[in-house]
Amino acid sequence: MHTGKVAGTQIILNNWFLVLLGLFALAGMLGKVLIVFGAIICHELAHAGTAHLLGFKVREIELLPFGGVARIDRLNEAAPVQDMLIAAAGPLCSLVLAAFTHLMMTKFAYRHEEWAFFLQVNIMLACFNLLPALPLDGGRIFRAWLCRVLDYGRATQIVVTVSKGISLGLLGYSLADFGLSGTVNVTFIAAGIFLFASARAETQIAGFRTMRVLAHKKELLTAKGIMSTAHFTAVGSMPIKEVMKHFQPEQYYLVIVVDESLAVQGQVTETELWEVLTKKGISATLFDILQ
């Protein structure tokens, strides 16, 4: 259900979210549900606003039964610093809202139950999203930090491993809690399953990311006519796929090709790498381009 736009971003209420609102309304808990999703929409708008300031197009924000998602075009092609800023904006917004609420409660003696609940929701929202697991904000921040020294694929693999560890930890805790107290922690079980499934999906997505980045970069360079350039020196026997692992979205690359004695054999552009990649596959070497 489309409800309108905020700062040019379409807000969508998922049908299951509307069903959930109805169920909680019948149970007399509609007020608390609205507080939760008010905190979530502020969290997602912070992501969207930061992405917009960095030049990305935010298509829509959808409210789901247990959270929200901001759909940002070409987010996977963002530079590590940009990705880190966009990811950090949501938890930071939640913490600011929590701090403001605490100030209002202490300085102006606002002790209403709704204020205390809004404070708790924002703290929990920030803490959960800062877990270093994909696709949570903390996982994206962790991966962007790793991308400063590792290629995107390797960084994703490390964070996916951590994500699976966290998901198994949540499921293990739920199992232990059930064995000791007989309590079924539905929240931890749902979070554990969600994180495990999402981590597997991130592994598949990472494999296509390099291709998307290179294709978009070629379009951008053609349209603007200028882009900052970086240089690499590589031995000609190195496979193209190994060279491309080191490419970042914000720069265009030139590769100086040398032989085993480090004598310069030629130079290839990122565009040439892309063209040979489509013709000869990712196992082709730099020497294949110079032939």
C-alpha positions in Angstrom: 0.0 0.0 0.0 1.5 3.4 -1.1 0.9 6.0 1.6 2.8 9.0 0.1 6.2 10.5 -0.2 8.7 11.9 2.4 11.4 14.1 0.8 10.7 12.5 -2.5 10.9 8.9 -1.2 7.9 6.7 -1.6 6.6 5.1 1.7 5.0 1.7 1.3 3.1 -0.2 4.0 3.4 -4.0 3.4 0.1 -5.8 3.4 1.3 -8.1 6.2 2.2 -5.0 8.2 -1.4 -3.8 7.8 -2.6 -7.2 9.0 -0.3 -6.9 12.0 -1.7 -3.5 12.9 -5.2 -4.9 12.8 -4.3 -7.8 15.1 -2.5 -5.6 17.6 -5.4 -3.1 17.5 -7.8 -5.9 18.4 -5.5 -6.9 21.3 -5.4 -3.3 22.6 -1.7 -2.8 21.8 -1.9 -0.6 18.7 -0.2 2.3 20.5 3.0 0.4 21.2 3.1 -1.0 17.6 2.9 2.5 16.2 5.7 3.6 18.5 7.9 0.7 17.2 7.3 1.5 13.6 7.7 5.2 14.2 11.2 4.5 15.5 11.8 2.2 12.5 10.7 4.8 9.9 13.0 7.4 11.5 15.9 4.8 11.3 15.2 4.1 7.6 14.8 7.8 6.7 18.2 8.4 8.2 19.7 5.8 5.8 17.7 7.3 2.9 18.7 10.9 3.7 22.4 10.1 3.9 22.2 8.1 0.7 20.5 11.1 -1.0 23.2 13.5 0.2 25.9 11.2 -1.2 24.2 11.2 -4.6 22.3 7.9 -4.6 18.7 7.6 -5.6 16.3 6.3 -2.9 13.4 4.7 -4.5 11.2 3.7 -1.6 11.0 2.7 2.1 8.8 -0.3 2.9 7.5 -1.0 6.4 7.5 -4.8 7.0 5.9 -6.7 9.8 9.1 -6.9 11.8 11.2 -4.0 10.5 11.7 -1.8 7.4 13.9 -1.5 4.4 15.2 1.5 2.4 15.6 0.5 -1.3 18.6 2.5 -2.7 19.6 2.2 -6.3 23.2 1.0 -6.9 24.0 0.7 -3.2 26.2 -2.3 -3.8 28.3 -0.1 -6.0 29.0 2.4 -3.3 32.6 3.1 -2.3 33.5 1.7 1.2 33.4 5.1 2.9 30.0 5.9 1.4 28.6 2.5 2.4 29.9 3.0 5.9 28.3 6.4 6.2 24.9 5.2 4.9 24.9 2.2 7.1 25.9 4.1 10.2 23.2 6.8 9.8 20.4 4.5 10.9 21.8 3.4 14.3 23.1 6.9 14.9 19.6 8.3 14.4 18.2 5.7 16.8 20.8 6.6 19.4 20.1 10.3 19.0 16.4 9.7 19.5 17.1 7.6 22.6 19.3 10.4 24.0 16.7 13.0 23.3 13.9 10.9 24.9 16.1 10.3 28.0 16.7 14.1 28.2 13.0 14.8 28.0 12.3 12.2 30.7 14.9 13.5 33.1 14.9 17.2 32.6 11.2 17.7 32.1 10.0 14.8 34.3 8.2 13.1 31.4 7.6 9.7 33.0 4.8 8.4 30.7 5.0 4.8 29.8 5.1 5.7 26.1 8.3 7.7 26.5 10.0 4.9 28.4 8.9 2.4 25.7 10.1 4.7 22.9 13.5 5.0 24.6 13.8 1.2 24.9 12.8 0.6 21.3 15.4 3.0 19.9 18.2 1.5 22.1 17.3 -2.0 21.1 17.0 -1.0 17.4 20.4 0.6 17.4 22.1 -2.3 19.3 20.5 -5.0 17.1 21.5 -3.2 13.9 25.0 -2.7 15.1 25.7 -6.5 15.3 28.5 -7.3 12.8 26.2 -9.5 10.7 24.9 -9.0 7.1 22.5 -7.5 6.0 22.4 -5.5 9.3 24.0 -2.0 9.4 26.8 -3.3 11.6 27.7 -6.0 9.1 27.8 -3.4 6.3 30.0 -1.2 8.4 32.3 -4.1 9.2 32.6 -5.1 5.5 33.3 -1.5 4.4 36.0 -1.3 7.0 37.5 -4.6 5.8 37.4 -3.4 2.2 40.1 -0.9 3.0 42.6 -3.8 3.0 40.8 -6.6 1.3 38.8 -7.1 -1.9 35.0 -7.0 -1.7 34.5 -10.7 -2.1 37.0 -11.7 0.6 35.5 -9.1 3.0 32.0 -10.4 2.4 33.2 -14.0 3.1 34.6 -12.9 6.5 31.5 -11.0 7.5 29.2 -13.9 6.3 31.2 -16.3 8.5 30.7 -13.9 11.5 27.0 -13.6 10.6 26.5 -17.3 10.6 28.3 -17.5 13.9 26.0 -14.9 15.4 22.9 -16.6 14.0 23.9 -20.0 15.4 24.6 -18.2 18.7 21.1 -16.8 18.8 19.6 -20.2 18.0 21.8 -21.9 20.5 20.8 -19.5 23.2 17.2 -20.0 22.4 17.6 -23.8 22.6 19.4 -23.5 26.0 16.8 -21.1 27.3 14.1 -23.5 26.4 15.9 -26.4 28.0 16.4 -24.5 31.3 13.2 -22.5 31.6 10.8 -24.0 29.0 10.5 -20.5 27.4 10.4 -20.2 23.7 12.2 -17.0 22.6 10.5 -16.4 19.3 12.4 -13.2 18.7 15.9 -14.8 18.9 14.8 -17.7 16.9 13.4 -15.5 14.1 16.5 -13.3 14.2 18.8 -16.3 14.0 17.0 -17.8 11.0 16.8 -14.4 9.3 20.5 -13.7 9.7 21.6 -17.2 8.6 19.4 -17.1 5.4 20.5 -13.5 4.6 24.2 -14.3 5.0 23.9 -17.1 2.4 22.2 -14.6 0.0 25.0 -12.1 0.5 27.5 -14.6 -0.7 25.7 -15.1 -4.0 25.2 -11.3 -4.5 28.9 -10.6 -3.9 29.8 -12.7 -6.9 27.9 -10.4 -9.3 28.9 -7.1 -7.7 32.2 -6.7 -9.5 30.5 -7.1 -12.9 27.9 -4.6 -12.0 30.4 -2.1 -10.8 32.6 -2.3 -13.9 29.6 -2.0 -16.3 28.3 1.0 -14.4 31.7 2.7 -14.3 32.1 2.4 -18.0 28.7 4.1 -18.5 29.6 6.8 -15.9 32.9 7.6 -17.6 31.3 7.8 -21.0 28.6 10.2 -19.7 30.8 12.5 -17.6 34.0 12.3 -19.7 36.2 12.3 -16.6 37.0 10.2 -13.6 39.8 9.9 -11.1 42.3 7.2 -12.1 44.5 4.7 -10.2 47.4 2.5 -11.4 48.3 -1.0 -10.7 51.4 -3.0 -11.8 50.9 -6.7 -12.3 52.7 -9.7 -13.7 51.2 -10.6 -17.1 50.5 -14.2 -16.1 48.0 -13.0 -13.5 44.4 -13.9 -14.2 42.1 -11.0 -14.9 39.8 -12.1 -12.1 42.6 -11.6 -9.6 43.3 -8.1 -10.8 39.7 -7.1 -10.7 39.4 -8.0 -7.0 41.4 -4.9 -6.2 39.2 -2.5 -8.1 37.0 0.0 -6.2 33.9 1.7 -7.6 35.1 5.3 -7.3 38.1 5.1 -9.6 39.0 4.0 -13.1 42.1 1.8 -13.4 45.1 1.4 -15.6 47.2 -1.7 -15.3 50.9 -1.7 -16.2 51.8 -5.3 -17.3 55.3 -6.6 -16.6 57.0 -10.0 -17.3 58.7 -12.2 -14.7 61.8 -10.0 -14.9 59.6 -7.0 -14.2 60.2 -5.5 -17.6 57.2 -3.5 -18.8 55.3 -5.3 -21.6 52.4 -2.8 -22.0 49.4 -1.2 -20.4 45.8 -2.2 -20.3 42.7 -0.2 -19.3 39.8 -1.3 -17.2 37.6 -1.2 -20.3 40.0 -3.6 -22.1 39.9 -5.9 -19.1 36.1 -5.9 -19.2 36.0 -6.6 -23.0 38.4 -9.5 -22.7 36.5 -10.8 -19.7 33.3 -11.2 -21.7 35.1 -12.9 -24.6 37.6 -15.2 -22.9 36.2 -15.6 -19.4 37.6 -14.8 -16.0 40.5 -17.2 -16.3 42.1 -15.2 -19.1 45.5 -13.5 -18.2 46.8 -10.0 -18.7 49.1 -11.4 -21.4 46.0 -12.6 -23.3 45.0 -8.9 -23.7 48.4 -7.8 -25.1 48.5 -10.6 -27.7 
